[in-house]
């Protein structure tokens, strides 16, 4: 087993607790599924939000879907002029037998524009 970091992002429609939760609840399971990783394999998760997303903590939604025993950290992205708005980003650290080249990074909805080379 190796420790790997998996990236992902999703753009949500609005700065509401419901939209932030829905985005996290779509993105985290997609990352796990794409990489055949169980929550029990997750070491920690860093969740960031663009400065326009302040209605709730993304980690709250992660706990709702089973990440309660996983160390979670929320942070704000820097406010770069012209950056894509309403984006939640994730860096998930896990134990896996997958090689680094086999890791699938997951970019959903409008966040696909961030990494067109990796987007689903």
Secondary structure, 3 states (H helix, E strand, C coil): CEEEEEEEEEECCCCCHHHHHHHHHHHHHHHHHHCCCCHHHEEEEEEEECCCCCCCCHHHHHHHHHHCCCEEEEEECCCCCCCCCCEEEEEEEEEECCCHHHCCCEEEHHHHHCCCCCCC
